[in-house]
Amino acid sequence: MARYVLPNDPALSAAVVTPSDTEDLPNYSRMLYVADGGTGQSIKVTMLNGGEPVIFNNVPTGMLLVQARKVWAADTTVSDVIALW
């Protein structure tokens, strides 16, 4: 039986993110968990619908509610990122 995921449903799966300037995430995220955010921390992502990459600055520890297809190594200072989908 197929399971339909609604926008407000919790994530069903998760995986550690290895930032890369060449590879997309194996599974596009519904959100990202950042374990070591804070002042001065940033993350560069390409959003699910594409377009130019964006940099989120001063990313707090916790959930970053973005649907991302790529987490870039360049310009990303946070580590310990988990993609949830």
N, CA, C and O atoms as a GROMACS GRO file, in nm:
protein
  340
    1MET      N    1   0.084  -0.116   0.000
    1MET     CA    2   0.000   0.000   0.000
    1MET      C    3   0.089   0.124   0.000
    1MET      O    4   0.182   0.133   0.080
    2ALA      N    5   0.062   0.217  -0.088
    2ALA     CA    6   0.141   0.340  -0.099
    2ALA      C    7   0.111   0.431   0.019
    2ALA      O    8  -0.002   0.437   0.067
    3ARG      N    9   0.212   0.501   0.065
    3ARG     CA   10   0.194   0.598   0.173
    3ARG      C   11   0.211   0.735   0.115
    3ARG      O   12   0.315   0.766   0.057
    4TYR      N   13   0.111   0.818   0.130
    4TYR     CA   14   0.118   0.955   0.082
    4TYR      C   15   0.169   1.044   0.194
    4TYR      O   16   0.117   1.040   0.306
    5VAL      N   17   0.269   1.123   0.165
    5VAL     CA   18   0.329   1.211   0.264
    5VAL      C   19   0.272   1.350   0.244
    5VAL      O   20   0.284   1.409   0.136
    6LEU      N   21   0.210   1.401   0.347
    6LEU     CA   22   0.155   1.536   0.344
    6LEU      C   23   0.258   1.635   0.394
    6LEU      O   24   0.350   1.597   0.466
    7PRO      N   25   0.245   1.763   0.359
    7PRO     CA   26   0.346   1.862   0.396
    7PRO      C   27   0.376   1.871   0.546
    7PRO      O   28   0.489   1.900   0.584
    8ASN      N   29   0.278   1.847   0.630
    8ASN     CA   30   0.300   1.860   0.775
    8ASN      C   31   0.332   1.727   0.843
    8ASN      O   32   0.345   1.723   0.965
    9ASP      N   33   0.344   1.621   0.767
    9ASP     CA   34   0.378   1.491   0.825
    9ASP      C   35   0.523   1.494   0.873
    9ASP      O   36   0.606   1.565   0.816
   10PRO      N   37   0.555   1.417   0.977
   10PRO     CA   38   0.695   1.409   1.020
   10PRO      C   39   0.779   1.334   0.918
   10PRO      O   40   0.726   1.263   0.831
   11ALA      N   41   0.908   1.350   0.928
   11ALA     CA   42   1.000   1.280   0.838
   11ALA      C   43   0.993   1.130   0.863
   11ALA      O   44   0.969   1.085   0.975
   12LEU      N   45   1.014   1.053   0.757
   12LEU     CA   46   1.011   0.908   0.766
   12LEU      C   47   1.150   0.846   0.767
   12LEU      O   48   1.169   0.734   0.812
   13SER      N   49   1.249   0.921   0.715
   13SER     CA   50   1.386   0.869   0.704
   13SER      C   51   1.486   0.982   0.730
   13SER      O   52   1.451   1.100   0.724
   14ALA      N   53   1.609   0.943   0.760
   14ALA     CA   54   1.715   1.041   0.786
   14ALA      C   55   1.850   0.982   0.747
   14ALA      O   56   1.868   0.860   0.747
   15ALA      N   57   1.945   1.070   0.715
   15ALA     CA   58   2.081   1.027   0.683
   15ALA      C   59   2.177   1.142   0.709
   15ALA      O   60   2.141   1.259   0.693
   16VAL      N   61   2.297   1.109   0.749
   16VAL     CA   62   2.402   1.208   0.769
   16VAL      C   63   2.439   1.269   0.634
   16VAL      O   64   2.451   1.198   0.534
   17VAL      N   65   2.458   1.400   0.632
   17VAL     CA   66   2.493   1.472   0.509
   17VAL      C   67   2.644   1.490   0.502
   17VAL      O   68   2.707   1.533   0.598
   18THR      N   69   2.700   1.456   0.387
   18THR     CA   70   2.839   1.488   0.357
   18THR      C   71   2.836   1.599   0.253
   18THR      O   72   2.807   1.574   0.136
   19PRO      N   73   2.867   1.724   0.295
   19PRO     CA   74   2.863   1.834   0.198
   19PRO      C   75   2.954   1.805   0.078
   19PRO      O   76   3.063   1.750   0.093
   20SER      N   77   2.906   1.843  -0.041
   20SER     CA   78   2.980   1.818  -0.164
   20SER      C   79   2.951   1.929  -0.264
   20SER      O   80   2.839   1.977  -0.275
   21ASP      N   81   3.054   1.968  -0.336
   21ASP     CA   82   3.036   2.069  -0.441
   21ASP      C   83   2.998   2.006  -0.575
   21ASP      O   84   2.971   2.077  -0.672
   22THR      N   85   2.996   1.873  -0.581
   22THR     CA   86   2.965   1.805  -0.708
   22THR      C   87   2.843   1.715  -0.702
   22THR      O   88   2.776   1.695  -0.804
   23GLU      N   89   2.811   1.659  -0.587
   23GLU     CA   90   2.704   1.560  -0.577
   23GLU      C   91   2.580   1.615  -0.508
   23GLU      O   92   2.590   1.685  -0.407
   24ASP      N   93   2.463   1.582  -0.563
   24ASP     CA   94   2.337   1.611  -0.495
   24ASP      C   95   2.319   1.513  -0.380
   24ASP      O   96   2.385   1.410  -0.375
   25LEU      N   97   2.229   1.545  -0.288
   25LEU     CA   98   2.194   1.452  -0.182
   25LEU      C   99   2.130   1.329  -0.243
   25LEU      O  100   2.056   1.342  -0.340
   26PRO      N  101   2.154   1.209  -0.189
   26PRO     CA  102   2.092   1.089  -0.245
   26PRO      C  103   1.940   1.093  -0.236
   26PRO      O  104   1.871   1.041  -0.323
   27ASN      N  105   1.889   1.156  -0.130
   27ASN     CA  106   1.746   1.178  -0.113
   27ASN      C  107   1.726   1.324  -0.079
   27ASN      O  108   1.782   1.373   0.019
   28TYR      N  109   1.649   1.394  -0.158
   28TYR     CA  110   1.627   1.536  -0.132
   28TYR      C  111   1.559   1.553   0.004
   28TYR      O  112   1.472   1.474   0.040
   29SER      N  113   1.599   1.654   0.078
   29SER     CA  114   1.552   1.669   0.214
   29SER      C  115   1.418   1.742   0.222
   29SER      O  116   1.383   1.821   0.134
   30ARG      N  117   1.345   1.713   0.328
   30ARG     CA  118   1.227   1.792   0.365
   30ARG      C  119   1.269   1.898   0.464
   30ARG      O  120   1.204   2.003   0.476
   31MET      N  121   1.378   1.871   0.536
   31MET     CA  122   1.437   1.964   0.632
   31MET      C  123   1.577   1.914   0.666
   31MET      O  124   1.612   1.799   0.638
   32LEU      N  125   1.656   2.002   0.725
   32LEU     CA  126   1.790   1.965   0.768
   32LEU      C  127   1.801   1.988   0.918
   32LEU      O  128   1.751   2.088   0.970
   33TYR      N  129   1.867   1.896   0.988
   33TYR     CA  130   1.898   1.916   1.129
   33TYR      C  131   2.045   1.956   1.137
   33TYR      O  132   2.132   1.885   1.087
   34VAL      N  133   2.071   2.070   1.201
   34VAL     CA  134   2.207   2.120   1.219
   34VAL      C  135   2.243   2.106   1.366
   34VAL      O  136   2.180   2.169   1.452
   35ALA      N  137   2.344   2.025   1.396
   35ALA     CA  138   2.378   1.996   1.535
   35ALA      C  139   2.472   2.100   1.597
   35ALA      O  140   2.480   2.110   1.720
   36ASP      N  141   2.543   2.175   1.514
   36ASP     CA  142   2.643   2.267   1.571
   36ASP      C  143   2.629   2.408   1.515
   36ASP      O  144   2.729   2.471   1.480
   37GLY      N  145   2.508   2.456   1.507
   37GLY     CA  146   2.485   2.591   1.456
   37GLY      C  147   2.523   2.698   1.557
   37GLY      O  148   2.572   2.668   1.666
   38GLY      N  149   2.499   2.821   1.519
   38GLY     CA  150   2.524   2.933   1.608
   38GLY      C  151   2.578   3.052   1.533
   38GLY      O  152   2.589   3.050   1.410
   39THR      N  153   2.611   3.155   1.606
   39THR     CA  154   2.664   3.277   1.547
   39THR      C  155   2.788   3.247   1.465
   39THR      O  156   2.880   3.179   1.512
   40GLY      N  157   2.790   3.296   1.343
   40GLY     CA  158   2.905   3.276   1.256
   40GLY      C  159   2.899   3.147   1.174
   40GLY      O  160   2.983   3.127   1.086
   41GLN      N  161   2.804   3.061   1.201
   41GLN     CA  162   2.792   2.935   1.126
   41GLN      C  163   2.704   2.957   1.003
   41GLN      O  164   2.606   3.031   1.009
   42SER      N  165   2.739   2.892   0.893
   42SER     CA  166   2.661   2.908   0.770
   42SER      C  167   2.648   2.774   0.699
   42SER      O  168   2.726   2.681   0.721
   43ILE      N  169   2.548   2.767   0.613
   43ILE     CA  170   2.528   2.649   0.529
   43ILE      C  171   2.482   2.697   0.392
   43ILE      O  172   2.394   2.782   0.380
   44LYS      N  173   2.543   2.640   0.288
   44LYS     CA  174   2.510   2.674   0.150
   44LYS      C  175   2.433   2.558   0.091
   44LYS      O  176   2.481   2.444   0.094
   45VAL      N  177   2.316   2.585   0.036
   45VAL     CA  178   2.231   2.479  -0.020
   45VAL      C  179   2.177   2.520  -0.156
   45VAL      O  180   2.164   2.639  -0.187
   46THR      N  181   2.146   2.420  -0.236
   46THR     CA  182   2.064   2.438  -0.355
   46THR      C  183   1.927   2.384  -0.319
   46THR      O  184   1.914   2.270  -0.276
   47MET      N  185   1.826   2.466  -0.338
   47MET     CA  186   1.691   2.429  -0.300
   47MET      C  187   1.637   2.322  -0.395
   47MET      O  188   1.691   2.301  -0.504
   48LEU      N  189   1.532   2.256  -0.353
   48LEU     CA  190   1.473   2.145  -0.427
   48LEU      C  191   1.438   2.185  -0.571
   48LEU      O  192   1.462   2.106  -0.663
   49ASN      N  193   1.384   2.303  -0.591
   49ASN     CA  194   1.344   2.346  -0.725
   49ASN      C  195   1.459   2.404  -0.806
   49ASN      O  196   1.437   2.460  -0.914
   50GLY      N  197   1.581   2.392  -0.755
   50GLY     CA  198   1.698   2.439  -0.830
   50GLY      C  199   1.722   2.587  -0.810
   50GLY      O  200   1.696   2.642  -0.703
   51GLY      N  201   1.773   2.650  -0.913
   51GLY     CA  202   1.809   2.791  -0.903
   51GLY      C  203   1.949   2.806  -0.846
   51GLY      O  204   2.021   2.708  -0.827
   52GLU      N  205   1.984   2.930  -0.820
   52GLU     CA  206   2.116   2.959  -0.765
   52GLU      C  207   2.125   2.912  -0.619
   52GLU      O  208   2.026   2.920  -0.546
   53PRO      N  209   2.241   2.863  -0.578
   53PRO     CA  210   2.259   2.825  -0.438
   53PRO      C  211   2.239   2.947  -0.347
   53PRO      O  212   2.264   3.061  -0.387
   54VAL      N  213   2.195   2.921  -0.225
   54VAL     CA  214   2.178   3.027  -0.126
   54VAL      C  215   2.258   2.991  -0.002
   54VAL      O  216   2.277   2.873   0.030
   55ILE      N  217   2.305   3.093   0.067
   55ILE     CA  218   2.380   3.073   0.191
   55ILE      C  219   2.295   3.125   0.306
   55ILE      O  220   2.253   3.241   0.306
   56PHE      N  221   2.271   3.039   0.403
   56PHE     CA  222   2.204   3.078   0.526
   56PHE      C  223   2.312   3.106   0.629
   56PHE      O  224   2.392   3.018   0.661
   57ASN      N  225   2.316   3.229   0.680
   57ASN     CA  226   2.416   3.269   0.778
   57ASN      C  227   2.359   3.265   0.919
   57ASN      O  228   2.238   3.275   0.938
   58ASN      N  229   2.447   3.249   1.017
   58ASN     CA  230   2.408   3.244   1.158
   58ASN      C  231   2.299   3.140   1.181
   58ASN      O  232   2.200   3.166   1.248
   59VAL      N  233   2.320   3.022   1.123
   59VAL     CA  234   2.224   2.912   1.132
   59VAL      C  235   2.219   2.862   1.276
   59VAL      O  236   2.322   2.823   1.331
   60PRO      N  237   2.101   2.863   1.338
   60PRO     CA  238   2.094   2.813   1.477
   60PRO      C  239   2.100   2.661   1.481
   60PRO      O  240   2.073   2.594   1.381
   61THR      N  241   2.136   2.608   1.596
   61THR     CA  242   2.129   2.463   1.616
   61THR      C  243   1.982   2.424   1.612
   61THR      O  244   1.897   2.491   1.671
   62GLY      N  245   1.952   2.316   1.542
   62GLY     CA  246   1.815   2.269   1.532
   62GLY      C  247   1.772   2.249   1.389
   62GLY      O  248   1.855   2.233   1.300
   63MET      N  249   1.642   2.250   1.367
   63MET     CA  250   1.585   2.223   1.235
   63MET      C  251   1.592   2.346   1.146
   63MET      O  252   1.554   2.456   1.186
   64LEU      N  253   1.639   2.324   1.025
   64LEU     CA  254   1.637   2.426   0.920
   64LEU      C  255   1.533   2.377   0.820
   64LEU      O  256   1.557   2.278   0.751
   65LEU      N  257   1.421   2.444   0.813
   65LEU     CA  258   1.307   2.395   0.735
   65LEU      C  259   1.322   2.434   0.588
   65LEU      O  260   1.255   2.524   0.538
   66VAL      N  261   1.412   2.364   0.519
   66VAL     CA  262   1.433   2.385   0.375
   66VAL      C  263   1.432   2.250   0.306
   66VAL      O  264   1.478   2.150   0.361
   67GLN      N  265   1.380   2.249   0.185
   67GLN     CA  266   1.385   2.130   0.102
   67GLN      C  267   1.505   2.148   0.010
   67GLN      O  268   1.502   2.229  -0.083
   68ALA      N  269   1.610   2.073   0.039
   68ALA     CA  270   1.738   2.091  -0.030
   68ALA      C  271   1.770   1.972  -0.118
   68ALA      O  272   1.739   1.857  -0.086
   69ARG      N  273   1.834   2.002  -0.231
   69ARG     CA  274   1.884   1.896  -0.319
   69ARG      C  275   2.035   1.880  -0.305
   69ARG      O  276   2.090   1.775  -0.338
   70LYS      N  277   2.103   1.986  -0.255
   70LYS     CA  278   2.248   1.979  -0.237
   70LYS      C  279   2.290   2.064  -0.118
   70LYS      O  280   2.237   2.174  -0.097
   71VAL      N  281   2.384   2.012  -0.041
   71VAL     CA  282   2.452   2.090   0.062
   71VAL      C  283   2.596   2.103   0.017
   71VAL      O  284   2.668   2.004   0.005
   72TRP      N  285   2.636   2.225  -0.008
   72TRP     CA  286   2.769   2.252  -0.064
   72TRP      C  287   2.876   2.246   0.043
   72TRP      O  288   2.852   2.281   0.159
   73ALA      N  289   2.996   2.201   0.005
   73ALA     CA  290   3.111   2.203   0.095
   73ALA      C  291   3.166   2.345   0.104
   73ALA      O  292   3.202   2.392   0.211
   74ALA      N  293   3.174   2.412  -0.012
   74ALA     CA  294   3.222   2.549  -0.015
   74ALA      C  295   3.121   2.639   0.055
   74ALA      O  296   3.001   2.626   0.033
   75ASP      N  297   3.169   2.728   0.138
   75ASP     CA  298   3.087   2.826   0.211
   75ASP      C  299   3.000   2.764   0.320
   75ASP      O  300   2.918   2.834   0.379
   76THR      N  301   3.016   2.636   0.350
   76THR     CA  302   2.944   2.573   0.460
   76THR      C  303   3.040   2.554   0.576
   76THR      O  304   3.144   2.489   0.562
   77THR      N  305   3.006   2.612   0.692
   77THR     CA  306   3.093   2.601   0.809
   77THR      C  307   3.034   2.508   0.915
   77THR      O  308   3.106   2.464   1.005
   78VAL      N  309   2.906   2.477   0.906
   78VAL     CA  310   2.847   2.384   1.002
   78VAL      C  311   2.891   2.242   0.968
   78VAL      O  312   2.924   2.211   0.854
   79SER      N  313   2.891   2.158   1.069
   79SER     CA  314   2.913   2.015   1.046
   79SER      C  315   2.802   1.943   1.122
   79SER      O  316   2.718   2.006   1.185
   80ASP      N  317   2.802   1.813   1.115
   80ASP     CA  318   2.698   1.736   1.182
   80ASP      C  319   2.559   1.777   1.134
   80ASP      O  320   2.474   1.819   1.212
   81VAL      N  321   2.539   1.763   1.003
   81VAL     CA  322   2.409   1.793   0.941
   81VAL      C  323   2.341   1.661   0.907
   81VAL      O  324   2.405   1.569   0.857
   82ILE      N  325   2.213   1.654   0.934
   82ILE     CA  326   2.133   1.536   0.901
   82ILE      C  327   2.019   1.580   0.812
   82ILE      O  328   1.948   1.676   0.843
   83ALA      N  329   2.001   1.509   0.700
   83ALA     CA  330   1.888   1.534   0.610
   83ALA      C  331   1.773   1.445   0.653
   83ALA      O  332   1.792   1.326   0.682
   84LEU      N  333   1.654   1.501   0.658
   84LEU     CA  334   1.533   1.426   0.690
   84LEU      C  335   1.439   1.434   0.572
   84LEU      O  336   1.424   1.540   0.511
   85TRP      N  337   1.375   1.321   0.539
   85TRP     CA  338   1.279   1.320   0.428
   85TRP      C  339   1.168   1.225   0.457
   85TRP      O  340   1.077   1.210   0.375
   0.00000   0.00000   0.00000
